[in-house]
């Protein structure tokens, strides 16, 4: 299979993820238990000022003062997106197609992106990189062909990481691309009995450096290794 079809390449060591599966039920209940932590990880990577305790307070139903409505909305959107992920996994409803991805984005970037729940119809850029995302008129074809290539990758962990990099590189939406790509990555992982994979808040700087390197080189090996290092079985 030619990985050039999706405009980046990578090396994947299957031994690095050997014995990491825990089963769907365990993965589901771990996500449920640690959801506040995962939401804080997500929002911290977006420079959201909510503290971990404030995230816990907000998703429990109590408004936290001193923050903008946009920051509050971002936290609540991530909460709703993880609840949606749990529902999809529990009901075995994840298909891995354009509609699934857009439904996730519709929750993740609600009231945040220029438009949400559908592919962008204008151009975007990624600051600090030499990468130029594809023009809007090409997005639909790129997404469909890319899903076709990624779907047949035999190893589900590699498949999940490949989509994460694919979605992040092509910037299918005006905003929330990495968050949506991580959601899809985790839907693939959890569908195959792997734990939810989060990027810990204290790895933010390393994460940003790895992603800039990926955008500039179109080689996802370092990004994939970084994500595997973030994975926790327990």
trRosetta pair geometry for C-beta under 8 A, 3 or more apart (Angstrom, degrees):
i j d omega theta_ij theta_ji phi_ij phi_ji
1 5 8.0 -69 173 10 82 128
1 149 6.9 137 -178 -157 120 88
1 152 7.0 177 -99 95 148 115
1 153 7.6 -139 79 -88 164 70
2 5 5.4 107 96 -26 93 94
3 6 6.4 -56 -174 42 62 93
3 8 7.1 -62 151 91 105 48
3 9 4.9 112 99 -113 130 67
3 10 6.9 -139 -175 26 161 73
3 149 7.7 126 -121 168 48 134
4 7 6.9 45 -171 -83 50 31
4 9 7.0 -6 -73 -69 63 99
5 145 6.6 -129 166 150 109 111
5 146 7.5 170 124 -98 94 57
5 149 5.0 173 90 -86 134 150
6 145 7.7 -176 -84 113 77 91
6 146 4.7 91 -113 -122 111 93
6 149 5.5 -151 -39 72 114 151
6 150 7.1 55 -61 -50 158 95
6 162 7.6 83 79 177 161 103
6 166 5.4 -44 179 -114 135 112
7 169 7.1 -175 92 136 110 143
7 218 6.4 -88 150 -149 73 126
8 165 6.3 -118 86 143 150 123
8 166 7.6 -157 36 -89 120 62
8 169 6.1 -145 -27 -85 140 168
8 214 7.5 30 -151 -175 147 89
8 218 4.3 -142 -112 -175 82 76
8 219 6.6 -172 -170 -81 91 22
8 220 5.4 79 141 -28 128 105
9 218 6.9 58 16 132 74 86
9 219 5.7 -23 70 -115 82 70
9 220 7.1 -170 90 19 30 85
9 221 8.0 -6 114 -37 72 93
10 161 8.0 -154 144 120 168 115
10 162 7.3 -150 35 -99 144 83
10 165 7.3 134 -51 35 141 171
10 219 6.6 136 -88 -171 58 60
10 220 4.0 -44 -78 67 120 94
10 221 4.9 162 -148 -66 73 62
10 224 5.7 82 -165 -9 140 141
11 221 4.8 22 36 -109 83 120
12 155 7.1 -174 134 63 141 145
12 158 4.6 57 -172 -115 164 118
12 161 7.5 151 -110 69 122 138
12 221 7.9 -143 -63 -119 52 74
12 224 6.3 -73 -100 143 86 157
13 16 4.4 79 91 -13 103 110
14 17 6.6 -72 -164 44 45 92
14 18 6.9 73 140 -61 71 86
14 155 5.7 -140 -112 -97 105 153
14 158 7.4 -49 -91 -41 79 124
15 18 5.3 -20 -153 -21 45 122
16 225 7.5 -70 -179 -122 166 75
16 228 5.5 30 138 169 122 156
17 20 4.9 -67 -173 10 71 137
17 155 7.6 118 65 176 135 126
17 157 4.5 -150 158 92 169 172
17 228 6.1 -105 -73 -134 95 117
17 231 7.6 29 -119 64 94 164
20 157 7.1 66 66 -86 134 146
20 194 6.1 25 120 -126 100 101
20 195 7.8 -99 163 17 91 95
20 231 6.4 19 -162 138 140 139
20 233 5.5 -128 -146 -89 68 108
21 192 7.0 -84 -116 133 118 82
21 193 4.4 43 -165 109 106 110
21 194 5.5 -73 -108 -78 64 68
22 26 4.2 -103 139 90 109 136
22 27 5.7 138 71 -55 108 82
22 30 7.6 38 96 -13 155 143
22 193 6.3 -169 59 166 46 83
22 194 7.0 92 18 -132 82 31
22 195 5.7 44 17 -50 132 90
22 233 6.2 152 -61 -165 114 78
23 26 4.7 80 68 13 92 106
23 27 6.8 -167 89 -8 44 91
23 193 4.8 -22 -109 -148 19 110
24 27 5.7 -60 -144 40 31 111
24 28 6.1 36 157 -25 67 107
24 89 6.6 -175 -163 173 104 105
24 190 6.6 87 -131 171 76 72
24 191 7.4 9 -106 -145 114 21
24 193 5.0 -72 -47 -93 64 68
25 28 5.7 -54 -149 33 29 114
25 29 6.5 16 160 -9 65 107
26 29 6.3 -62 -147 41 29 101
26 30 6.2 30 155 -21 65 110
26 193 7.9 49 47 -162 98 79
26 195 7.6 -58 116 -83 94 85
27 30 5.8 -56 -145 35 28 112
27 31 6.5 30 156 -19 63 105
27 89 7.5 -114 104 -179 110 151
27 189 7.7 -167 -153 127 149 89
27 190 4.8 -180 136 -132 139 85
27 193 6.2 176 -14 -161 133 36
27 194 6.2 77 -99 97 143 25
27 195 4.9 -157 -119 -100 88 43
27 196 6.5 135 -173 -24 90 69
28 31 6.0 -59 -156 33 27 109
28 32 6.5 26 150 -17 63 108
28 86 6.4 102 -152 -142 85 84
28 89 5.7 -173 -96 113 100 130
28 90 6.2 97 -135 -76 141 84
28 190 7.1 105 -70 -168 66 120
29 32 5.3 -49 -145 37 38 116
29 33 6.2 39 155 -21 67 106
30 33 5.8 -56 -145 38 30 110
30 34 6.0 -5 167 10 67 115
30 195 5.7 -37 83 -134 152 102
30 196 6.7 -162 101 19 103 100
31 34 6.6 -74 -134 54 23 87
31 35 6.2 56 161 -74 62 83
31 38 7.1 -15 -145 -7 72 160
31 82 6.8 -162 174 -175 110 107
31 85 7.2 -109 174 103 154 117
31 86 6.0 -171 104 -86 129 99
31 190 7.3 -4 -36 -106 143 142
31 195 7.8 168 -53 -163 85 69
31 196 4.5 102 -91 -25 102 139
32 35 6.2 -20 -153 -32 23 114
32 86 6.4 85 -74 -118 88 143
34 37 4.7 -47 -178 42 85 119
34 38 5.8 86 123 -25 90 100
34 196 7.7 -166 74 61 117 130
35 38 5.6 -60 -144 39 34 109
35 39 6.2 35 160 -22 70 105
35 59 7.6 -143 121 141 112 161
35 79 7.4 77 161 -131 118 72
35 82 5.5 150 -141 125 105 148
36 39 5.8 -54 -146 35 31 111
36 40 6.4 30 156 -18 64 105
36 52 7.1 88 147 -172 102 80
36 55 5.6 140 -164 115 86 106
36 56 4.6 34 -150 -90 147 77
36 59 6.3 -163 -100 48 87 140
37 40 5.8 -57 -152 36 30 110
37 41 6.5 36 150 -22 64 103
37 52 7.1 12 -109 -144 59 115
37 198 7.5 133 122 90 90 176
38 41 5.4 -47 -150 31 36 116
38 42 6.5 37 152 -20 65 102
38 82 6.5 124 97 -107 128 150
38 196 6.4 -16 -109 129 150 139
38 198 4.9 -132 -125 -88 85 140
39 42 5.7 -53 -152 34 33 112
39 43 6.3 19 157 -9 68 109
39 55 5.4 170 100 -177 113 132
39 59 6.6 112 49 -49 172 148
39 75 6.4 71 164 -158 118 75
39 78 4.8 137 -139 113 86 121
39 79 5.6 16 -110 -74 144 71
39 82 6.6 -101 -72 -5 92 145
40 43 6.1 -60 -139 45 31 101
40 44 5.8 36 160 -26 67 110
40 50 7.2 -125 -119 105 80 100
40 51 7.8 -3 -134 156 123 32
40 52 4.6 16 -117 -108 163 73
40 55 4.6 -147 -75 13 92 164
40 201 6.4 -42 131 -55 92 133
41 44 5.9 -57 -144 33 23 112
41 45 6.8 24 157 -20 59 105
41 198 4.6 69 91 177 165 121
41 199 6.1 156 170 74 115 57
41 200 5.9 -81 -121 -126 118 29
41 201 5.2 -127 -115 -49 60 78
42 45 6.2 -63 -163 30 28 110
42 46 7.0 11 148 -7 62 110
42 78 4.9 165 91 -142 145 146
42 179 6.2 76 -162 -123 111 105
42 182 7.7 -170 -112 83 101 147
42 198 7.5 -88 -51 -141 77 100
43 46 5.5 -63 -154 43 41 109
43 48 3.7 -53 172 47 97 142
43 50 5.9 -1 123 50 147 114
43 55 6.9 173 37 -97 142 127
43 74 5.9 123 -122 125 105 109
43 75 5.4 3 -83 -93 155 74
43 78 6.0 -127 -53 2 95 156
44 47 7.7 47 -177 -74 36 19
44 48 6.5 -84 -75 51 29 85
44 201 4.0 10 89 -125 162 107
44 204 6.4 -108 131 -74 99 131
45 178 7.7 -109 133 107 135 135
45 199 6.2 59 -73 86 141 123
45 201 7.3 -131 -47 -115 72 61
45 204 5.6 -170 -107 -119 66 96
45 207 6.6 -51 -126 93 116 153
46 74 6.5 -140 102 176 151 144
46 179 7.5 1 -63 -59 125 125
48 71 5.3 141 -150 -147 91 92
48 74 5.5 -149 -98 94 137 138
48 75 6.6 156 167 -61 152 88
49 67 6.5 -170 75 -117 108 103
49 71 6.2 -24 37 -145 86 153
50 54 4.5 -138 -162 95 83 120
50 55 5.2 103 139 -62 124 80
50 58 7.0 -47 -144 -4 141 143
50 64 7.1 102 -126 77 100 154
50 67 6.4 22 -76 -107 84 156
50 71 6.3 162 -35 161 98 111
50 72 7.9 117 -68 -92 128 49
50 75 5.4 33 4 -74 166 138
51 54 4.5 95 51 8 76 104
51 55 7.1 -132 96 -7 41 84
52 55 5.6 -51 -152 31 32 113
52 56 6.6 35 150 -19 64 103
53 56 5.6 -51 -154 34 35 115
53 57 6.4 35 149 -20 66 106
54 57 5.5 -51 -145 36 35 114
54 58 6.2 35 156 -21 67 106
54 64 4.7 80 -157 -137 98 166
54 67 7.6 122 170 -35 144 143
55 58 5.9 -56 -144 36 29 109
55 59 6.3 13 165 -7 65 110
55 75 5.8 -150 -122 -150 83 127
56 59 6.6 -67 -145 43 22 98
56 60 6.3 21 157 -21 61 114
57 60 5.9 -66 -153 34 27 111
57 62 5.0 -67 174 72 86 110
57 64 5.4 100 94 -70 125 110
58 62 6.8 -99 -95 73 30 60
58 63 7.0 41 -119 -123 77 30
58 64 5.2 -64 -68 -6 97 113
58 72 6.7 -159 -143 -143 140 83
58 75 5.5 41 99 118 152 143
58 76 6.9 -108 149 -67 116 84
58 79 8.0 -146 111 -39 98 147
59 75 7.1 -122 -55 150 93 104
59 76 7.2 168 -94 -106 74 62
59 79 4.7 179 -117 -110 116 144
63 72 7.6 4 -143 -136 83 141
64 67 6.0 34 100 12 99 124
64 72 7.4 180 53 -104 90 103
67 71 4.7 -105 176 80 110 129
67 72 5.6 130 107 -53 118 89
68 71 4.7 97 59 6 84 99
68 72 7.0 -147 97 -2 46 87
69 72 5.5 -55 -147 40 35 114
69 73 6.0 39 153 -23 68 106
70 73 5.6 -50 -143 35 30 113
70 74 6.5 35 155 -24 62 102
70 111 7.7 -147 -120 129 72 101
70 112 6.9 115 -159 -108 93 83
71 74 5.7 -50 -150 30 32 113
71 75 6.8 32 153 -16 63 102
72 75 6.0 -57 -156 34 33 109
72 76 6.4 23 153 -11 67 110
73 76 5.8 -61 -145 43 32 107
73 77 6.0 38 155 -26 68 106
73 110 7.3 -122 173 93 111 87
73 111 5.5 -74 174 85 152 127
73 112 6.7 -179 112 -61 118 97
74 77 5.7 -51 -146 32 29 114
74 78 6.7 27 156 -17 62 103
74 112 6.1 84 -89 -90 87 140
75 78 6.0 -60 -157 34 30 107
75 79 6.5 33 148 -20 65 106
76 79 5.3 -50 -150 34 38 118
76 80 6.4 36 153 -16 67 103
77 80 5.8 -55 -149 38 32 108
77 81 6.2 33 152 -22 66 107
77 107 6.1 155 -165 155 81 64
77 108 5.7 98 153 -153 112 26
77 109 7.1 112 174 -56 152 13
77 110 5.4 -176 -113 40 120 96
77 111 7.8 -153 -69 45 131 93
77 112 6.9 -79 -12 -16 168 130
78 81 5.5 -51 -144 35 34 114
78 82 6.5 30 157 -16 66 103
78 108 6.9 47 -91 -132 58 72
78 179 7.4 -95 -102 -159 98 132
79 82 6.2 -59 -151 36 27 104
79 83 6.5 26 152 -16 63 107
80 83 5.6 -54 -147 38 34 112
80 84 6.2 38 152 -21 66 105
80 107 5.1 -139 111 -169 109 115
81 84 5.5 -52 -149 36 32 114
81 85 6.5 39 149 -23 63 101
81 104 6.4 71 -146 -163 104 77
81 107 4.5 155 -84 113 79 120
81 108 4.7 51 -86 -79 147 77
81 179 7.8 48 115 158 173 110
81 183 6.0 -78 169 -107 121 137
82 85 5.2 -43 -146 31 38 117
82 86 6.6 44 152 -20 63 99
83 86 5.7 -50 -152 33 34 113
83 87 6.6 35 149 -19 64 104
84 87 5.6 -53 -151 35 35 113
84 88 6.3 36 152 -20 67 105
84 103 7.8 -161 174 138 142 100
84 104 7.0 173 107 -113 136 68
84 107 5.6 -174 -5 -17 154 173
85 88 5.7 -54 -147 35 32 111
85 89 6.3 27 156 -16 66 108
85 104 7.8 52 -74 -121 86 110
85 183 6.3 -134 -80 -156 123 90
85 186 6.4 7 -156 105 144 118
85 187 6.2 -125 -138 -81 94 85
85 190 7.3 94 167 35 105 155
85 196 7.9 86 131 -107 144 118
86 89 5.9 -58 -147 39 29 108
86 90 6.1 27 158 -19 66 111
87 90 5.9 -57 -143 38 27 110
87 91 6.1 3 165 2 64 115
87 93 7.5 -18 129 34 77 132
88 91 6.5 -72 -144 49 22 95
88 93 4.8 -107 -145 66 66 97
88 94 4.8 74 161 -57 116 89
88 100 7.9 97 -140 -148 145 107
88 187 6.2 -24 107 -130 140 111
89 92 7.5 22 -174 -73 30 40
89 94 6.9 9 -80 -17 54 122
89 187 7.1 -147 -68 -136 90 65
89 190 4.8 -43 -112 127 137 126
89 191 6.5 -134 -121 -75 82 62
92 191 7.6 102 -132 -135 65 92
94 100 6.1 85 -149 -146 66 145
94 187 4.6 173 -130 175 150 114
94 188 7.5 -148 141 -72 144 45
94 191 5.3 -109 63 -75 133 133
95 99 7.5 16 61 66 129 102
95 100 5.4 -171 52 -46 83 132
96 100 6.1 -58 -83 51 16 153
96 147 6.7 162 149 -157 89 110
96 151 6.2 147 118 -104 134 100
96 163 7.9 -104 -149 -91 110 157
96 184 7.4 100 -123 -163 78 101
96 187 7.4 172 -79 110 82 119
96 188 6.6 61 -91 -85 126 95
97 100 5.3 102 51 7 62 101
97 101 7.3 -128 102 -3 34 93
97 147 6.5 87 -122 180 47 159
98 101 5.8 -62 -151 39 32 110
98 102 6.1 26 157 -15 69 110
98 140 7.8 23 -119 -142 151 73
98 143 5.7 82 -99 133 104 131
98 144 6.7 -30 -49 -78 123 77
98 147 7.2 -110 -51 -27 72 156
99 102 5.9 -56 -142 40 29 107
99 103 6.3 34 156 -23 64 106
100 103 5.8 -56 -150 33 28 112
100 104 6.6 27 154 -17 63 105
100 184 7.4 109 119 -114 107 97
100 187 7.4 179 163 134 128 167
101 104 5.9 -55 -154 34 31 111
101 105 6.5 28 151 -15 65 107
101 143 7.6 -145 61 -163 156 127
101 167 7.5 -159 -148 -110 131 130
101 172 7.5 17 142 88 134 158
101 180 6.6 76 -171 167 82 115
101 184 5.7 2 -107 -82 89 131
102 105 5.5 -53 -144 40 36 111
102 106 6.3 49 152 -32 65 101
102 117 5.4 66 171 -173 90 51
102 118 6.0 35 -147 -88 125 39
102 119 7.4 -68 -95 -40 112 67
103 106 5.5 -46 -152 24 31 120
103 107 7.3 22 153 -10 59 100
103 117 7.2 33 -101 -135 30 86
104 107 6.2 -64 -164 37 35 103
104 108 6.0 25 151 -16 72 116
104 180 5.6 130 110 -144 110 85
104 183 4.7 168 -179 116 139 144
104 184 6.6 -171 43 -60 165 79
104 187 7.7 -109 -79 -36 145 141
105 108 5.5 -59 -132 44 36 109
105 109 5.5 -11 -176 19 75 112
105 113 7.8 -11 175 10 102 154
105 116 5.9 -158 140 -166 86 78
105 117 5.9 179 93 -82 91 33
105 173 5.5 -174 -153 -74 144 154
105 176 6.0 135 -143 106 85 129
105 180 4.6 6 -85 -109 87 140
106 109 7.6 -54 -109 52 10 79
106 110 6.5 42 164 -70 49 94
106 116 5.4 123 -123 139 43 95
106 117 3.2 48 -92 -90 97 98
107 110 6.1 -29 -150 -24 24 115
108 116 7.7 -165 68 -154 66 122
108 176 4.9 141 120 -171 111 136
108 179 5.1 168 -176 120 134 120
108 180 5.3 -172 55 -77 159 80
108 183 6.4 -123 -66 -31 139 149
109 112 4.8 -115 -164 64 64 106
109 113 3.9 22 163 -11 129 114
109 116 4.3 -171 93 -114 95 117
109 173 6.4 168 10 152 166 146
109 174 7.8 148 169 66 151 84
109 175 5.5 149 -141 89 129 88
109 176 3.4 -120 -71 -9 116 155
109 179 7.5 145 -59 71 88 129
109 180 7.2 -36 -23 -52 112 115
110 116 5.3 -154 -89 92 43 165
110 117 8.0 42 -87 -37 78 101
111 116 7.5 -45 -9 -2 33 144
112 116 7.2 72 49 -68 74 133
112 175 5.8 -119 125 99 94 137
112 176 6.5 98 91 -49 125 117
113 116 4.8 125 54 -73 113 87
113 173 5.9 -37 -142 159 160 110
113 174 4.4 132 -171 73 102 102
113 175 3.7 -166 -100 44 86 97
113 176 5.5 -81 -53 6 121 111
114 120 7.4 65 61 -124 119 96
114 122 7.5 -36 94 38 160 126
114 174 4.1 -87 26 154 102 174
114 175 7.1 124 -2 -3 72 103
115 118 6.0 -37 134 58 119 97
115 120 7.1 147 53 -110 105 57
115 121 7.6 21 33 12 148 98
115 173 8.0 -135 81 -156 73 86
115 174 6.2 101 36 2 68 132
116 173 7.3 41 -120 -159 56 129
116 176 7.4 39 -119 29 102 148
119 136 7.3 142 138 -155 103 84
119 139 4.8 162 -179 120 139 141
119 140 6.4 -155 27 -69 166 74
119 143 7.2 -121 -90 -26 136 149
119 172 5.3 -73 -125 176 89 88
119 173 6.7 -112 -133 -83 42 60
120 123 8.0 139 134 -75 129 12
120 124 6.4 -6 148 -25 173 117
120 136 5.6 -109 108 -112 82 107
120 139 6.9 145 55 -58 77 166
120 171 7.4 -15 14 138 142 85
120 172 6.8 165 8 155 91 39
120 173 5.5 135 -39 -147 96 27
120 174 4.8 132 -100 -54 117 72
121 136 5.1 93 -155 -178 29 150
122 136 5.8 34 -19 -49 7 144
122 174 7.3 35 57 -95 100 105
123 133 7.6 160 -161 76 71 100
123 135 6.2 -36 -95 -126 99 67
123 136 6.4 -108 -67 -27 56 97
124 133 5.6 5 73 47 91 142
124 171 5.2 -131 76 149 134 142
124 174 6.3 172 -76 -133 129 52
125 132 7.1 -33 -119 -122 81 64
125 133 7.2 -157 -103 15 32 99
126 129 4.7 -5 102 42 108 124
126 131 5.6 3 47 73 127 105
126 133 6.9 105 -21 -33 102 104
126 171 6.9 -150 -55 -64 105 140
126 215 5.8 -117 98 -147 152 154
128 212 5.9 -59 125 -119 110 124
129 212 5.5 -155 -83 -145 101 75
129 215 4.1 -18 -154 112 153 136
129 216 5.5 -137 -152 -62 90 83
130 215 7.5 152 50 128 58 93
130 216 5.3 73 33 -123 99 84
131 169 7.2 -109 -171 -152 147 75
131 215 3.9 -102 -11 176 143 94
131 216 6.3 -112 -39 -77 94 41
131 218 7.9 141 -104 -64 111 83
133 169 7.5 158 -109 151 82 50
133 170 6.0 102 -149 -169 96 34
133 171 4.0 -49 -115 40 155 124
134 138 4.5 -94 164 78 125 126
134 139 6.3 161 94 -75 115 65
134 142 5.8 141 45 -38 166 160
134 170 5.9 -12 18 -148 108 86
134 171 8.0 175 36 54 68 88
135 138 5.5 84 66 9 75 104
135 139 7.9 -118 103 -34 42 83
136 139 5.7 -31 -157 -10 43 119
138 141 5.9 -68 -167 49 58 106
138 142 5.5 56 142 -26 88 113
139 142 5.7 -63 -144 40 29 111
139 143 6.0 28 162 -21 68 108
139 170 7.0 132 -128 161 81 115
139 172 5.6 125 -162 -133 119 75
140 143 6.0 -55 -147 34 26 110
140 144 6.5 18 159 -12 62 109
141 144 6.0 -59 -145 40 30 106
141 145 6.1 20 162 -10 67 111
142 145 6.2 -62 -142 43 25 103
142 146 5.8 25 160 -20 64 115
142 170 5.8 176 131 -141 139 145
143 146 5.9 -60 -142 39 23 111
143 147 6.3 25 160 -19 62 106
143 170 7.4 177 -74 117 74 156
143 172 6.0 68 -81 -112 121 134
144 147 6.0 -53 -147 34 28 110
144 148 6.6 31 153 -21 60 107
145 148 5.5 -55 -154 34 34 116
145 149 6.6 32 152 -17 66 103
146 149 5.7 -54 -150 36 34 109
146 150 6.1 23 158 -11 69 111
146 166 5.1 150 180 -172 135 138
146 170 7.4 -116 -38 -26 165 155
147 150 5.9 -60 -139 45 29 105
147 151 5.7 40 161 -35 66 109
147 163 7.9 41 -108 -112 65 109
148 151 6.0 -47 -139 25 22 116
148 152 7.4 8 165 -8 54 106
149 152 6.9 -79 -169 36 27 98
149 153 7.8 41 143 -40 63 93
150 153 5.7 -33 -164 -3 47 116
150 159 5.8 115 172 -154 84 77
150 162 4.9 -179 -127 108 105 122
150 163 5.2 105 177 -70 159 84
150 166 6.3 -95 -61 -11 141 159
151 159 7.3 61 -120 -151 21 124
153 158 5.4 -126 158 104 130 104
153 159 4.1 172 76 -85 116 84
153 162 5.9 128 -20 16 165 153
154 158 7.8 28 66 55 60 126
154 159 7.9 -165 62 -47 19 111
155 158 4.0 64 83 15 110 112
155 159 6.5 -178 90 -16 54 85
156 159 5.1 -51 -142 36 36 119
156 160 6.3 40 157 -24 67 101
156 188 6.1 -173 -175 161 91 95
156 189 7.0 139 140 -106 105 43
156 191 7.6 -140 -161 80 138 91
156 192 3.9 69 133 -14 169 173
156 194 7.3 -174 108 -11 117 125
157 160 5.8 -49 -150 32 31 112
157 161 6.5 25 154 -12 63 107
157 189 6.7 54 -108 -110 64 89
157 192 7.8 -125 -51 85 64 141
157 194 6.5 115 -89 -68 93 160
157 228 7.7 66 166 -101 125 99
158 161 5.9 -58 -146 41 32 107
158 162 6.1 37 154 -25 66 108
158 224 7.8 22 -129 -153 65 138
159 162 5.7 -55 -146 34 27 114
159 163 6.7 24 156 -16 62 102
159 188 5.8 -140 106 179 102 144
160 163 6.1 -57 -155 34 29 105
160 164 6.6 32 149 -22 64 105
160 184 7.9 178 -147 122 71 69
160 185 4.4 90 176 -158 90 70
160 186 7.4 89 -160 -60 128 22
160 188 3.9 -174 -92 86 91 126
160 189 4.8 46 -105 -53 165 84
160 194 7.7 -111 -9 57 162 147
160 197 7.8 120 137 17 139 140
161 164 5.4 -49 -150 31 37 116
161 165 6.5 30 156 -13 67 104
161 185 6.6 61 -82 -137 35 118
161 220 7.5 147 147 150 100 128
161 223 7.8 154 -176 114 104 89
161 224 4.6 76 167 -125 143 96
161 227 5.7 165 -118 75 108 147
161 228 7.6 -20 -83 -52 145 87
162 165 6.1 -58 -151 40 30 106
162 166 6.0 33 152 -22 66 112
162 220 7.5 115 -115 100 55 162
163 166 5.3 -57 -141 40 35 116
163 167 5.9 31 163 -17 70 107
163 181 6.6 -174 133 -159 77 84
163 184 5.3 -104 134 118 134 120
163 185 5.8 -175 78 -81 101 70
163 188 6.5 133 26 -17 141 149
164 167 6.3 -60 -147 38 23 105
164 168 6.3 18 157 -14 61 113
164 181 4.7 109 -141 151 52 105
164 182 6.0 50 -126 -86 110 51
164 184 7.2 -179 -78 75 61 93
164 185 4.1 19 -65 -70 107 133
164 223 7.9 -160 107 144 111 118
164 227 6.9 111 83 -95 162 163
165 168 5.8 -60 -144 41 29 110
165 169 6.0 28 160 -22 66 112
165 181 7.7 152 -15 175 15 141
165 214 6.5 -121 -140 -174 104 142
165 220 4.2 9 -134 -123 162 140
165 223 5.8 120 -96 98 111 143
165 224 7.1 -44 -44 -62 132 89
166 169 6.0 -59 -145 35 23 109
166 170 6.4 0 167 -2 61 115
166 181 7.5 175 68 -135 63 121
167 170 6.5 -68 -139 44 24 97
167 172 6.3 -56 -148 3 76 115
167 177 6.1 -178 148 -178 86 84
167 178 7.8 143 108 -103 100 32
167 180 6.4 -129 166 98 140 92
167 181 3.2 177 83 -99 129 108
167 184 6.4 124 -35 41 157 139
168 171 7.5 15 177 -63 31 62
168 177 5.8 123 -119 134 48 106
168 178 5.1 43 -110 -96 105 74
168 181 4.9 -97 -47 27 78 169
168 211 6.8 -98 165 -144 144 111
168 214 7.6 38 102 106 129 139
169 214 7.2 -105 -81 139 100 106
169 215 6.8 174 -118 -107 74 67
169 218 7.6 77 -137 -120 139 72
171 177 5.0 -60 -121 -90 57 160
172 177 6.6 140 36 -121 68 101
172 180 7.8 -98 60 91 110 143
173 176 5.7 -34 98 65 141 88
173 177 5.5 -178 50 -77 92 78
173 180 6.5 82 12 10 141 154
176 179 4.8 -61 -162 52 73 116
176 180 5.3 75 137 -27 91 103
177 180 5.9 -58 -143 39 26 106
177 181 6.1 23 158 -17 64 110
178 181 5.6 -55 -142 40 31 112
178 182 6.2 32 156 -19 65 104
178 211 7.4 -17 -104 -126 137 151
179 182 5.9 -54 -147 36 29 108
179 183 6.5 34 150 -23 62 103
180 183 5.4 -49 -151 31 35 116
180 184 6.6 32 152 -15 66 102
181 184 5.8 -51 -149 38 34 109
181 185 6.2 42 149 -23 64 105
182 185 5.2 -48 -145 36 36 120
182 186 6.3 32 156 -16 66 105
182 197 7.6 -129 -161 87 94 91
182 199 7.6 -89 -117 -8 147 106
183 186 6.0 -60 -151 40 28 106
183 187 6.4 32 150 -23 64 104
184 187 5.5 -49 -146 32 34 115
184 188 6.6 34 154 -17 64 101
185 188 6.0 -60 -159 35 29 109
185 189 6.3 25 149 -16 66 109
185 197 6.7 -68 126 56 115 122
185 227 7.9 -84 178 -167 153 148
186 189 5.3 -50 -139 40 39 113
186 190 5.8 30 164 -13 72 108
186 196 5.2 27 -149 -136 126 72
186 197 5.9 -155 -93 35 90 79
187 190 6.3 -55 -136 43 24 102
187 191 6.1 32 158 -25 59 111
188 191 5.8 -58 -148 33 25 115
188 192 6.8 1 160 1 60 111
189 192 6.4 -83 -162 47 27 95
189 194 3.9 -79 -179 74 90 119
189 195 7.3 -35 145 71 124 33
189 196 7.2 134 91 -106 129 31
189 197 6.0 108 -8 -9 175 109
190 193 7.5 79 -164 -55 35 10
190 194 6.3 -97 -76 66 37 66
190 195 7.5 8 -92 -165 80 12
190 196 6.3 9 -68 -72 117 68
194 197 7.4 -1 135 -41 116 101
194 231 7.7 -41 179 -151 116 128
195 231 6.9 132 68 -165 107 87
195 232 6.5 -76 99 81 154 64
195 233 6.4 172 -3 -127 136 33
197 227 6.3 50 160 180 140 94
197 230 6.2 90 -175 101 92 104
197 231 5.0 -40 -117 -98 104 82
198 230 6.7 -129 87 159 45 117
199 203 5.8 -119 179 80 82 117
199 204 7.6 105 137 -88 111 51
199 207 5.1 67 -175 -98 140 145
199 227 7.5 -60 -81 -114 95 71
199 230 5.4 -43 -107 -141 54 160
200 203 4.8 83 67 6 85 105
200 230 6.4 -165 -4 -142 84 99
201 204 6.1 -7 -175 -41 47 107
203 206 4.9 -57 -170 51 78 114
203 207 5.4 89 128 -33 88 100
203 226 8.0 157 169 -176 133 105
203 230 6.6 -139 59 -98 166 109
204 207 5.6 -58 -147 35 27 115
204 208 6.4 25 158 -18 64 105
205 208 5.9 -54 -150 34 30 109
205 209 6.5 28 154 -17 63 107
206 209 5.8 -57 -149 37 32 111
206 210 6.3 32 155 -20 66 107
206 226 6.9 -177 141 -142 106 127
207 210 5.9 -57 -148 36 28 111
207 211 6.4 23 157 -16 64 109
207 226 6.9 152 -106 156 60 139
208 211 5.9 -59 -147 38 29 108
208 212 6.4 30 156 -19 65 106
209 212 5.9 -54 -148 35 30 110
209 213 6.4 32 153 -19 64 106
210 213 5.7 -56 -153 36 30 113
210 214 6.5 32 150 -20 64 105
210 222 5.5 -151 -144 128 93 104
210 223 5.1 137 155 -97 107 66
210 226 4.7 -19 -125 -23 168 164
211 214 5.4 -50 -148 34 36 114
211 215 6.4 38 154 -20 66 102
211 223 6.4 80 -89 -110 53 117
212 215 5.7 -51 -147 35 32 112
212 216 6.3 23 157 -13 65 111
213 216 6.0 -64 -147 41 27 106
213 217 5.9 -4 168 6 67 118
213 222 5.9 -18 101 71 138 146
213 223 7.5 -174 77 -52 97 91
214 217 6.5 -72 -131 50 21 90
214 218 7.4 71 177 -95 57 17
214 219 6.9 -124 -127 73 60 47
214 220 5.5 47 -136 -106 115 60
214 222 6.9 -144 -66 66 87 97
214 223 4.5 19 -69 -42 138 134
215 218 7.9 8 -175 -65 19 54
219 222 7.3 65 111 7 93 91
220 223 4.8 -63 -161 49 68 115
220 224 5.4 70 140 -27 91 102
221 224 6.0 -60 -149 37 26 108
221 225 6.4 23 156 -17 64 108
222 225 5.7 -55 -146 38 31 110
222 226 6.2 36 154 -22 65 105
223 226 5.7 -53 -150 34 30 114
223 227 6.5 28 154 -17 64 105
224 227 5.8 -54 -149 36 33 110
224 228 6.4 33 153 -19 66 104
225 228 5.7 -53 -149 36 33 112
225 229 6.4 36 152 -21 65 104
226 229 5.6 -55 -151 34 32 113
226 230 6.7 31 150 -20 64 104
227 230 5.5 -53 -152 33 36 114
227 231 7.0 51 147 -38 63 94
228 231 5.5 -38 -158 8 39 119
